[in-house]
Amino acid sequence: MAPSRITTTDSPKNGWRTIKRVAPYLWPDEHPWVKYRVVIALVMLLASKVISVLTPFLYKGAVDVLSGDATGEAWALAIGAIGLTLAYGMARMMTNGFQQLRDAVFARVGQRALRLLALETFTHIHRLSMRYHITRKTGGLSRIIERGVKGVDFLLRFMLFSMGPLVLELVMISAILFFVFDVWYLAVVVVTIAIYVWFTFKVTEWRVRIRKEMNDQDTDANQKAIDSLLNFETVKYFGAETREAERYDVAMAGYERAALKTSYSLAFLNFGQAFLITLGLMGVMVLAAIGVQAGDLTVGDFVMVNAYMIQITMPLNFLGTVYREIRQSLVDMDEMFNLLEQPADVKDAPGAPDIKVTGGALKFDDLRFGYDAERPILKGVSIDVPAGKTVAIVGPSGSGKSTIGRLLFRFYDVNGGSLSIDGQDVRDVTQDSLHGVIGVVPQDTVLFNDSVYYNIAYGRPEASRDEVVAAAKAAKIHDFIISLPEGYDTQVGERGLKLSGGEKQRVGIARTLLKNPPILLLDEATSALDTQTERDIQESLREMGQGRTVITIAHRLSTIVDADEIVVLEAGEVVERGSHDALLDKGGRYAAMWARQASEEEATDIAAA
């Protein structure tokens, strides 16, 4: 069954779900220090807003003292114009100081939440099954994580420190306008803000849809770029640089169109906001001017009203941006949380113990499996592999050889039958312990873009340098490594592209030798190599298998003639089994495959001569 698609939705229901998912990171019961920091940050925020709202009174007092209108204001006369001016400057500094202290106190809380969410997402992706990963695009996944984590940062910072404080500030200023002046000032401000907020939210909802389109185009372009770069050699082989550039440019053209819509809509939003705010400002200032002319207000009152309107205007100017970013952050985070909610097909059973390997005997009992329910791959395969023995599995492409290896490692669970190690069903033990007892040398060893030493030590990170070198010697790669300019510190390039196929395979063998597993799976480990390299590596693999239970999945039959038993698969069923000599004497399917490969190799040798 194919994995469910990650759907993106920006409904309010999902927005609240996302906020609920983030909230525990701000108020965790197990970490009281986080709660203390949140409370202190909110106290700093409140202090900043209270001082900010009271600051225009100092401005008014200074203007009234200077203009001679402060006859009835004893507090202003007592402090004096210079004192009021200094107090005004100090209040502005305190407002900014409390804001900076708030950010500094909250920074550790925000960064902790980002790190934990990023780690949770990264860990969960590794838990997801092979079935999920083969249907997803790496570039798309990386973009979802990147945008989701950035969305958390924005949501925590702006929702807590922008939207909430903005509402608080508007309420306090509205109260001052009502009690200090009269209800008409409040009416003009409320109507202006209501129309402004309605306009901003409506236009922003439209812009969120455009931004979603832009994100989709960005993800598509990123996927194409990463896919092309990962297939760098293939692009070169087919001289497809221009074709790839055109393909990427088509994706970027879609992004450009969406980005232009975003820019145009932003210009419309900004002009509309400025128009509405200016109307409100003019209305309030006209009322104040009438009051000054009538002698009901002082010049300081006129200046204070203007200061409050400017104080309202500044945060409102960012309302559209903040609201849009919060909505977009909720969308991005929803994608990430949908990813976190993707179920893993393969899970440990509740209370599953670690596997205990005494000899490494394997038993495949009536295995039935299909990647698609309508297309079975294995149709009742039964194979016994005694401890310490080597069993080779051969057959044509599509017969199910590699599938058996994936089931052994439990990348998938069987649809029917069972697979056990020393009598323990692999579904009844922990995946970590199962992976620890099986060493795999695949057909194409993929290396990390790091040093040779790192890639070998990956098999057992706690191993000493002497043990890493010993594994390299056993894999017959040590002499090659020390001949490199930087020795074991040589960087291998992305996916190990700086090394040849044979060199990569030897590093893979050394890595598995260092792991020292009791069970070894060789999944066509030499089929992609030339004959001479294959023969050299085959010797290393034979030595590697000494004392271990080995399953060899082979394409070239010459590599498995020494196996204790050879199992021939065809169309998901065992059609023959026995030793190499016994199967040749039988003259059946295996003998035909052997004869065909022998004639092909002979023809190749003649052509090479």
C-alpha positions as CSV (number, residue, x, y, z in Angstrom):
1,M,0.0,0.0,0.0
2,A,1.4,3.4,-1.0
3,P,2.0,5.9,1.8
4,S,-0.5,8.6,2.2
5,R,0.4,12.0,0.7
6,I,1.4,14.8,2.9
7,T,-1.4,17.4,2.3
8,T,-1.1,21.0,3.0
9,T,-4.0,22.8,4.5
10,D,-4.3,26.2,6.2
11,S,-7.7,25.8,7.8
12,P,-8.2,27.4,11.2
13,K,-8.7,23.9,12.7
14,N,-5.2,22.8,11.5
15,G,-3.8,26.2,12.6
16,W,-5.0,25.5,16.2
17,R,-3.7,22.0,16.0
18,T,-0.3,23.3,15.0
19,I,-0.3,25.9,17.9
20,K,-1.3,23.1,20.3
21,R,1.7,21.0,19.1
22,V,4.1,23.9,19.7
23,A,2.7,25.0,23.1
24,P,4.3,22.2,25.1
25,Y,7.7,23.5,24.0
26,L,7.0,26.8,25.7
27,W,5.6,25.3,28.9
28,P,7.2,21.9,29.5
29,D,6.5,20.4,33.0
30,E,9.8,18.6,33.1
31,H,11.9,21.8,32.6
32,P,10.8,24.6,35.0
33,W,13.6,26.9,33.7
34,V,11.7,27.2,30.4
35,K,8.6,28.4,32.2
36,Y,10.6,30.9,34.3
37,R,12.1,32.4,31.2
38,V,8.7,32.7,29.4
39,V,7.2,34.4,32.5
40,I,10.2,36.8,32.8
41,A,10.0,37.6,29.0
42,L,6.2,38.3,29.3
43,V,6.9,40.6,32.4
44,M,9.5,42.5,30.3
45,L,7.0,42.7,27.5
46,L,4.3,44.2,29.8
47,A,6.8,46.7,31.3
48,S,7.9,47.8,27.8
49,K,4.3,48.3,26.6
50,V,3.2,50.2,29.8
51,I,6.1,52.6,29.5
52,S,5.5,53.0,25.8
53,V,1.9,53.9,26.3
54,L,2.7,56.4,29.1
55,T,5.6,58.1,27.2
56,P,3.4,60.5,25.2
57,F,2.2,62.1,28.5
58,L,5.8,63.2,29.1
59,Y,5.9,64.6,25.6
60,K,2.6,66.5,26.1
61,G,3.9,67.9,29.5
62,A,7.1,69.2,27.9
63,V,5.1,70.9,25.1
64,D,2.6,72.4,27.5
65,V,5.4,73.8,29.8
66,L,7.2,75.3,26.8
67,S,4.0,76.8,25.3
68,G,2.7,78.1,28.7
69,D,-0.4,75.8,28.6
70,A,0.6,73.8,31.7
71,T,-0.9,76.1,34.3
72,G,-3.2,73.4,35.7
73,E,-0.7,70.6,35.5
74,A,1.4,70.8,38.7
75,W,3.3,67.6,37.9
76,A,4.6,69.0,34.6
77,L,5.5,72.3,36.1
78,A,7.3,70.6,39.0
79,I,9.5,68.5,36.7
80,G,10.1,71.3,34.2
81,A,10.6,71.2,30.4
82,I,14.2,69.9,30.6
83,G,13.3,67.3,33.2
84,L,10.3,66.2,31.1
85,T,12.5,66.0,28.0
86,L,15.1,63.9,29.8
87,A,12.3,61.7,31.3
88,Y,10.8,61.3,27.8
89,G,14.2,60.2,26.4
90,M,14.7,57.8,29.4
91,A,11.3,56.3,28.8
92,R,12.0,55.6,25.2
93,M,15.3,54.0,26.1
94,M,13.6,51.9,28.8
95,T,11.0,50.8,26.3
96,N,13.7,49.6,23.9
97,G,15.8,48.1,26.8
98,F,12.9,46.0,28.1
99,Q,12.3,44.8,24.5
100,Q,15.9,43.7,24.1
101,L,15.9,42.0,27.6
102,R,12.7,40.2,26.6
103,D,14.4,38.9,23.4
104,A,17.5,37.9,25.3
105,V,15.6,36.0,28.0
106,F,13.4,34.2,25.5
107,A,16.2,33.4,23.0
108,R,17.2,30.2,24.8
109,V,13.5,29.0,24.9
110,G,13.0,29.6,21.2
111,Q,16.3,28.0,20.2
112,R,15.6,24.9,22.4
113,A,12.1,24.5,20.7
114,L,13.7,24.8,17.2
115,R,16.4,22.2,18.1
116,L,13.9,19.7,19.6
117,L,11.5,20.0,16.8
118,A,14.2,19.6,14.1
119,L,15.6,16.6,16.0
120,E,12.2,15.0,16.4
121,T,11.5,15.5,12.7
122,F,14.9,14.2,11.6
123,T,14.6,11.2,13.9
124,H,11.1,10.4,12.7
125,I,12.2,10.5,9.0
126,H,14.8,7.9,9.8
127,R,12.1,5.7,11.5
128,L,9.9,5.8,8.4
129,S,10.0,2.7,6.3
130,M,11.8,2.1,3.1
131,R,8.3,2.0,1.4
132,Y,7.9,5.7,2.4
133,H,11.3,6.9,1.4
134,I,11.3,5.4,-2.1
135,T,8.2,7.4,-2.9
136,R,9.4,10.7,-1.5
137,K,11.9,13.2,-3.0
138,T,14.8,14.2,-0.8
139,G,14.7,17.9,-2.0
140,G,11.0,18.1,-1.0
141,L,11.6,16.6,2.4
142,S,14.5,19.0,3.2
143,R,12.4,22.0,2.2
144,I,9.5,20.8,4.4
145,I,11.8,20.5,7.4
146,E,13.6,23.8,6.7
147,R,10.4,25.8,6.3
148,G,8.7,24.1,9.2
149,V,11.5,24.9,11.6
150,K,11.7,28.5,10.4
151,G,7.9,28.7,10.8
152,V,8.3,27.6,14.5
153,D,10.8,30.3,15.1
154,F,8.6,33.0,13.5
155,L,5.5,31.8,15.2
156,L,7.1,31.7,18.7
157,R,8.6,35.2,18.2
158,F,6.0,37.1,16.4
159,M,2.8,35.6,17.8
160,L,4.0,35.9,21.4
161,F,5.8,39.2,21.0
162,S,4.0,41.0,18.1
163,M,0.3,40.1,17.9
164,G,-0.3,39.8,21.6
165,P,1.6,43.1,22.5
166,L,-0.1,44.9,19.6
167,V,-3.6,44.0,20.9
168,L,-2.5,45.0,24.4
169,E,-1.1,48.3,23.2
170,L,-4.2,49.1,21.2
171,V,-6.5,48.4,24.2
172,M,-4.4,50.7,26.5
173,I,-4.3,53.5,23.9
174,S,-8.0,53.2,23.2
175,A,-8.7,53.5,27.0
176,I,-6.5,56.6,27.2
177,L,-8.3,58.2,24.3
178,F,-11.7,57.5,25.8
179,F,-10.9,58.7,29.4
180,V,-8.5,61.6,28.7
181,F,-10.3,62.9,25.6
182,D,-13.8,61.7,24.6
183,V,-15.7,58.9,22.9
184,W,-15.4,60.4,19.4
185,Y,-11.6,59.9,19.4
186,L,-12.1,56.3,20.4
187,A,-14.8,55.9,17.8
188,V,-12.6,57.1,15.0
189,V,-9.7,54.9,16.1
190,V,-11.9,51.8,16.5
191,V,-13.5,52.2,13.1
192,T,-10.1,52.9,11.5
193,I,-8.6,49.8,13.1
194,A,-11.6,47.6,12.3
195,I,-11.6,48.5,8.6
196,Y,-7.8,48.3,8.6
197,V,-7.7,44.8,10.1
198,W,-10.6,43.6,7.8
199,F,-8.8,44.9,4.7
200,T,-5.4,43.5,5.9
201,F,-6.7,40.1,6.7
202,K,-8.7,39.8,3.4
203,V,-5.8,40.8,1.2
204,T,-3.4,38.7,3.3
205,E,-5.6,35.6,2.9
206,W,-5.4,36.1,-0.9
207,R,-1.6,36.6,-0.6
208,V,-1.2,33.4,1.5
209,R,-2.7,31.4,-1.4
210,I,-0.2,33.1,-3.8
211,R,2.6,32.4,-1.3
212,K,1.5,28.7,-1.2
213,E,1.8,28.6,-5.0
214,M,5.2,30.2,-4.7
215,N,6.3,27.6,-2.1
216,D,5.1,24.8,-4.4
217,Q,7.1,26.2,-7.3
218,D,10.1,26.7,-5.1
219,T,9.9,23.0,-3.8
220,D,9.6,21.8,-7.4
221,A,12.6,23.8,-8.6
222,N,14.6,22.6,-5.6
223,Q,13.7,18.9,-6.2
224,K,14.8,19.2,-9.9
225,A,18.1,20.9,-8.9
226,I,19.0,18.2,-6.3
227,D,17.9,15.4,-8.6
228,S,20.0,16.8,-11.4
229,L,23.1,17.3,-9.2
230,L,22.8,13.8,-7.7
231,N,22.8,12.5,-11.2
232,F,25.7,14.6,-12.3
233,E,27.5,11.8,-14.1
234,T,24.4,10.7,-16.0
235,V,23.8,14.3,-17.1
236,K,27.4,14.4,-18.5
237,Y,27.1,11.0,-20.2
238,F,24.2,12.2,-22.2
239,G,25.3,15.7,-22.8
240,A,22.2,16.9,-21.1
241,E,23.4,20.1,-19.4
242,T,21.3,22.4,-21.6
243,R,18.3,20.1,-21.2
244,E,18.7,20.1,-17.4
245,A,19.1,23.9,-17.3
246,E,16.0,24.3,-19.4
247,R,14.1,21.9,-17.1
248,Y,15.2,23.9,-14.1
249,D,14.5,27.2,-15.7
250,V,10.9,26.1,-16.5
251,A,10.4,25.4,-12.7
252,M,12.0,28.7,-11.8
253,A,9.8,30.5,-14.3
254,G,6.8,29.2,-12.4
255,Y,8.4,30.5,-9.2
256,E,9.1,33.9,-10.8
257,R,5.4,34.3,-11.8
258,A,4.2,33.5,-8.3
259,A,6.9,35.8,-6.8
260,L,5.8,38.7,-9.1
261,K,2.1,38.1,-7.9
262,T,3.4,38.3,-4.4
263,S,5.2,41.6,-5.0
264,Y,2.3,43.2,-6.8
265,S,-0.2,42.1,-4.1
266,L,2.2,43.5,-1.4
267,A,2.3,46.9,-3.1
268,F,-1.6,46.9,-3.1
269,L,-1.7,45.9,0.5
270,N,0.8,48.5,1.6
271,F,-1.0,51.3,-0.3
272,G,-4.4,50.3,1.1
273,Q,-3.0,50.2,4.7
274,A,-1.4,53.6,4.3
275,F,-4.6,55.1,2.9
276,L,-6.8,53.8,5.7
277,I,-4.3,54.8,8.5
278,T,-3.9,58.3,7.0
279,L,-7.7,58.7,7.0
280,G,-7.9,57.7,10.6
281,L,-5.0,60.0,11.5
282,M,-6.6,62.9,9.7
283,G,-9.9,62.3,11.5
284,V,-8.3,62.2,15.0
285,M,-6.1,65.2,14.3
286,V,-9.0,67.3,13.0
287,L,-10.9,66.5,16.2
288,A,-7.9,67.5,18.3
289,A,-7.4,70.7,16.2
290,I,-11.0,71.7,16.8
291,G,-10.5,71.1,20.6
292,V,-7.4,73.3,20.7
293,Q,-9.2,76.1,18.8
294,A,-12.1,75.8,21.2
295,G,-9.8,76.0,24.2
296,D,-10.8,72.6,25.4
297,L,-7.4,71.1,24.7
298,T,-3.8,72.3,24.9
299,V,-1.1,72.2,22.2
300,G,0.4,69.3,24.3
301,D,-2.9,67.4,23.9
302,F,-2.7,67.9,20.2
303,V,0.9,66.6,20.1
304,M,0.0,63.7,22.4
305,V,-2.9,62.6,20.2
306,N,-0.6,62.7,17.2
307,A,2.0,60.6,19.1
308,Y,-0.6,58.0,20.0
309,M,-1.8,57.8,16.4
310,I,1.8,57.3,15.2
311,Q,2.3,54.7,18.0
312,I,-0.7,52.8,16.7
313,T,0.4,53.2,13.0
314,M,3.8,51.7,13.4
315,P,2.8,48.3,14.6
316,L,-0.3,48.2,12.4
317,N,2.0,48.7,9.4
318,F,3.5,45.4,10.2
319,L,0.2,43.7,10.8
320,G,-0.2,42.4,7.3
321,T,3.3,41.1,7.2
322,V,3.1,39.5,10.6
323,Y,-0.3,38.0,9.9
324,R,0.8,36.7,6.5
325,E,3.9,35.2,8.0
326,I,2.0,33.6,10.9
327,R,-0.5,32.1,8.5
328,Q,2.4,30.9,6.2
329,S,4.2,29.6,9.3
330,L,1.2,27.6,10.3
331,V,1.0,26.2,6.7
332,D,4.7,25.3,6.8
333,M,4.5,23.8,10.3
334,D,1.4,21.9,9.3
335,E,3.4,20.2,6.5
336,M,6.1,19.4,9.0
337,F,3.6,18.0,11.6
338,N,1.9,16.0,8.9
339,L,5.3,14.5,8.2
340,L,5.7,13.7,11.9
341,E,2.3,12.0,11.9
342,Q,3.2,9.7,9.0
343,P,3.0,6.2,10.5
344,A,6.0,3.9,10.3
345,D,5.1,0.7,8.5
346,V,7.6,-1.3,10.5
347,K,7.4,-0.9,14.3
348,D,8.8,-2.7,17.3
349,A,6.3,-4.8,19.1
350,P,5.4,-3.5,22.6
351,G,8.0,-4.6,25.1
352,A,10.1,-6.3,22.4
353,P,13.4,-7.6,23.7
354,D,16.8,-7.4,22.0
355,I,17.7,-10.3,19.8
356,K,20.2,-12.8,21.2
357,V,22.3,-14.5,18.6
358,T,23.9,-17.8,19.8
359,G,25.0,-19.2,16.4
360,G,23.2,-17.2,13.7
361,A,21.0,-19.9,12.2
362,L,18.4,-18.4,9.8
363,K,15.0,-19.9,8.9
364,F,12.8,-18.5,6.2
365,D,9.5,-20.3,6.6
366,D,6.9,-20.1,3.8
367,L,7.8,-16.4,3.1
368,R,5.1,-14.5,1.2
369,F,5.5,-10.8,0.3
370,G,4.7,-8.2,-2.3
371,Y,5.5,-4.5,-2.5
372,D,2.0,-4.2,-4.0
373,A,-0.8,-6.5,-2.7
374,E,-1.8,-7.2,-6.3
375,R,1.7,-8.2,-7.4
376,P,3.3,-10.8,-5.1
377,I,7.1,-11.1,-5.2
378,L,7.7,-14.1,-2.9
379,K,5.2,-17.0,-3.0
380,G,6.0,-19.3,-0.2
381,V,9.8,-19.4,0.0
382,S,11.4,-21.6,2.6
383,I,15.2,-21.7,3.2
384,D,17.2,-22.9,6.2
385,V,20.7,-21.5,6.7
386,P,22.6,-23.4,9.5
387,A,24.8,-21.3,11.8
388,G,28.2,-20.6,10.3
389,K,27.2,-21.8,6.8
390,T,27.0,-19.9,3.5
391,V,23.9,-20.1,1.4
392,A,23.7,-18.4,-2.0
393,I,20.5,-17.2,-3.6
394,V,20.5,-16.9,-7.4
395,G,17.9,-16.3,-10.1
396,P,16.9,-14.0,-12.9
397,S,16.0,-10.3,-12.2
398,G,12.7,-9.9,-10.5
399,S,12.8,-13.4,-8.9
400,G,12.8,-11.9,-5.4
401,K,16.5,-12.3,-4.4
402,S,17.1,-8.8,-3.0
403,T,13.7,-8.8,-1.5
404,I,14.8,-11.6,0.8
405,G,17.7,-9.4,2.0
406,R,15.3,-6.5,2.7
407,L,13.0,-8.7,4.7
408,L,15.9,-10.1,6.7
409,F,17.0,-6.6,7.6
410,R,13.3,-5.8,8.3
411,F,13.0,-2.9,5.9
412,Y,9.6,-4.5,5.3
413,D,7.4,-7.0,7.2
414,V,6.4,-10.2,5.5
415,N,2.8,-10.6,4.4
416,G,2.8,-14.3,5.3
417,G,5.1,-16.9,6.8
418,S,8.0,-16.0,9.1
419,L,11.7,-15.2,9.2
420,S,13.6,-16.1,12.3
421,I,17.2,-15.9,13.7
422,D,18.1,-18.6,16.2
423,G,14.4,-19.3,16.7
424,Q,13.5,-15.7,17.3
425,D,11.0,-14.1,14.8
426,V,12.5,-10.8,13.6
427,R,9.1,-9.1,14.2
428,D,9.4,-10.0,18.0
429,V,12.7,-8.3,18.6
430,T,13.9,-4.6,18.5
431,Q,14.9,-3.3,15.1
432,D,18.0,-1.7,16.6
433,S,19.3,-5.0,18.0
434,L,18.4,-6.8,14.7
435,H,20.3,-4.3,12.6
436,G,23.3,-4.7,15.0
437,V,23.7,-8.4,14.3
438,I,23.5,-8.2,10.5
439,G,26.2,-6.8,8.3
440,V,25.4,-5.8,4.7
441,V,27.6,-5.3,1.8
442,P,25.4,-4.0,-1.0
443,Q,25.9,-3.9,-4.8
444,D,26.7,-0.2,-4.7
445,T,28.3,1.0,-1.5
446,V,27.3,4.6,-0.8
447,L,29.7,6.6,1.3
448,F,29.2,9.8,3.3
449,N,30.9,13.0,2.0
450,D,33.5,12.8,4.7
451,S,36.9,11.2,5.2
452,V,37.8,7.6,4.5
453,Y,38.4,7.1,8.2
454,Y,34.9,8.4,9.1
455,N,33.3,6.0,6.5
456,I,35.1,2.9,7.8
457,A,34.6,3.9,11.5
458,Y,30.9,4.3,10.7
459,G,30.6,0.5,11.2
460,R,31.5,1.0,14.9
461,P,32.0,4.7,15.9
462,E,33.6,3.8,19.3
463,A,36.3,1.7,17.6
464,S,39.9,2.7,18.2
465,R,42.1,3.9,15.3
466,D,44.1,0.7,15.4
467,E,40.8,-1.3,15.0
468,V,39.8,0.9,12.0
469,V,43.2,0.3,10.4
470,A,43.0,-3.4,11.1
471,A,39.6,-3.6,9.3
472,A,41.1,-1.7,6.3
473,K,44.0,-4.2,6.2
474,A,41.6,-7.1,6.3
475,A,39.6,-5.6,3.4
476,K,42.9,-5.0,1.6
477,I,42.3,-1.3,1.2
478,H,44.9,-0.1,3.7
479,D,47.8,0.2,1.2
480,F,45.7,2.2,-1.1
481,I,44.5,4.6,1.7
482,I,48.0,5.4,2.9
483,S,49.1,6.1,-0.7
484,L,46.6,9.0,-0.8
485,P,47.9,12.5,-0.1
486,E,45.9,12.8,3.1
487,G,45.8,9.1,4.0
488,Y,42.8,8.2,6.1
489,D,41.8,11.9,6.3
490,T,41.1,12.0,2.5
491,Q,37.6,13.2,1.6
492,V,35.7,10.8,-0.5
493,G,33.3,13.2,-2.1
494,E,29.5,13.0,-2.2
495,R,28.4,9.4,-2.3
496,G,32.1,8.5,-2.5
497,L,32.4,9.6,-6.1
498,K,36.2,10.3,-5.7
499,L,36.8,6.6,-5.3
500,S,36.5,3.9,-7.9
501,G,33.8,1.2,-7.6
502,G,36.3,-1.4,-6.3
503,E,37.7,1.1,-3.8
504,K,34.3,2.0,-2.5
505,Q,33.4,-1.7,-2.1
506,R,36.5,-2.3,-0.1
507,V,35.7,0.6,2.2
508,G,32.2,-0.9,2.5
509,I,33.8,-4.3,3.4
510,A,36.1,-2.7,5.9
511,R,33.1,-0.9,7.5
512,T,31.2,-4.1,7.8
513,L,34.2,-6.0,9.2
514,L,34.6,-3.3,11.8
515,K,31.0,-3.8,12.8
516,N,31.9,-7.5,13.2
517,P,28.3,-9.0,12.9
518,P,27.5,-12.7,13.3
519,I,25.3,-12.6,10.2
520,L,26.5,-11.3,6.8
521,L,24.3,-10.4,3.8
522,L,26.2,-9.9,0.5
523,D,23.6,-8.4,-1.9
524,E,25.2,-8.7,-5.3
525,A,28.3,-7.1,-3.7
526,T,30.5,-7.5,-6.8
527,S,28.1,-7.6,-9.7
528,A,28.9,-4.0,-10.7
529,L,32.7,-4.5,-10.8
530,D,35.0,-5.7,-13.5
531,T,36.2,-9.3,-13.5
532,Q,39.6,-8.7,-12.1
533,T,38.4,-6.3,-9.3
534,E,35.6,-8.8,-8.6
535,R,38.2,-11.6,-8.1
536,D,40.3,-9.5,-5.8
537,I,37.3,-8.5,-3.7
538,Q,35.8,-12.0,-3.7
539,E,38.9,-13.2,-1.8
540,S,38.2,-10.5,0.9
541,L,34.6,-11.5,1.1
542,R,35.5,-15.2,1.6
543,E,37.8,-14.3,4.4
544,M,35.1,-12.0,5.8
545,G,32.6,-14.8,5.9
546,Q,34.8,-17.2,8.0
547,G,32.9,-18.1,11.2
548,R,29.8,-16.2,10.2
549,T,26.4,-17.1,8.8
550,V,26.4,-15.8,5.2
551,I,23.6,-15.2,2.7
552,T,25.0,-14.3,-0.7
553,I,22.6,-12.8,-3.3
554,A,24.5,-13.3,-6.5
555,H,24.3,-12.5,-10.2
556,R,27.6,-14.0,-11.3
557,L,27.5,-17.7,-10.5
558,S,31.3,-18.0,-10.5
559,T,31.3,-16.1,-7.2
560,I,29.2,-18.6,-5.3
561,V,30.6,-22.0,-6.3
562,D,32.0,-22.6,-2.8
563,A,28.7,-21.9,-1.1
564,D,27.4,-24.7,1.2
565,E,24.0,-24.5,-0.6
566,I,22.7,-22.7,-3.6
567,V,19.1,-21.8,-3.8
568,V,17.6,-21.0,-7.2
569,L,14.6,-18.6,-7.2
570,E,12.3,-18.1,-10.2
571,A,9.1,-15.9,-10.1
572,G,9.2,-15.8,-6.3
573,E,9.5,-19.6,-5.8
574,V,12.4,-22.0,-5.0
575,V,12.9,-24.1,-8.1
576,E,16.2,-25.8,-7.2
577,R,18.6,-26.1,-4.3
578,G,21.8,-28.0,-3.6
579,S,25.6,-27.6,-4.0
580,H,27.2,-26.3,-7.1
581,D,28.3,-29.7,-8.3
582,A,25.0,-31.3,-7.5
583,L,23.0,-28.7,-9.4
584,L,25.3,-29.0,-12.4
585,D,24.8,-32.8,-12.4
586,K,21.1,-32.2,-12.2
587,G,21.2,-30.3,-15.5
588,G,18.3,-28.1,-14.6
589,R,17.8,-24.3,-14.3
590,Y,21.0,-23.6,-12.5
591,A,23.1,-25.7,-15.0
592,A,21.5,-23.7,-17.9
593,M,22.4,-20.4,-16.2
594,W,25.9,-21.6,-15.6
595,A,26.4,-22.6,-19.2
596,R,25.1,-19.3,-20.5
597,Q,27.3,-17.2,-18.2
598,A,30.3,-19.3,-19.0
599,S,29.8,-18.8,-22.8
600,E,29.3,-15.0,-22.2
601,E,32.5,-14.8,-20.2
602,E,34.4,-16.8,-22.8
603,A,33.2,-14.4,-25.6
604,T,34.2,-11.4,-23.5
605,D,37.7,-12.8,-22.9
606,I,38.1,-13.5,-26.7
607,A,36.9,-10.0,-27.5
608,A,39.3,-8.5,-24.9
609,A,42.2,-10.5,-26.4
